[in-house]
């Protein structure tokens, strides 16, 4: 795993769990010009927070860094649009399945 300057390798047996979280919504819809101007900043901040809180999370046996977050970007659409959210969610589900098959297989053979 690598996050900025922090870099660490783990054995499969060090992985305690994994999950994904996809935050979305919370945006304001305005119908008049003043409301639209006011909501733009709020919506941009909300989209950024949603993206920052979303990703694939891996819990490991590590006191210094017990959880790592991996960011995913939509391959189709944008993160804050329905198409992008669906695409990102499918990628996250795919990686949950990969971890499930790989790690559950390795623990079954031990």
Phi, psi and omega in degrees: 000149179215134178214098183066235179279341182281126181218132182204143177253144180230151171279158176303325181293345177276349181278120181268330182181172179207155180198169172232155175222132180234100180274135174204168180090190179086007182273154182259136175253127180240148183252347178246164186299316181297315179297321179296318179295319180290325183281340183302311179296317178299314182296320177298317179295318179297317178298318179297315178297318178301315180296316181297329182270356182261155175149188177258124185247132181240122177265130183230164176280086183206117181293321183287323181217084185284347179217135177246144179245132177245124181277146175234143178243144178293139174275336179234133178076193180245157185302323184266009174251155185305317180298316179293322178296315179298317180297315179297317179298320178295321176298316180296318178296323178300315181289329173297318179294320178299314179296318180299311181293317184289309185284323178292327176293318182290326179283333178289332182271354181277000000 
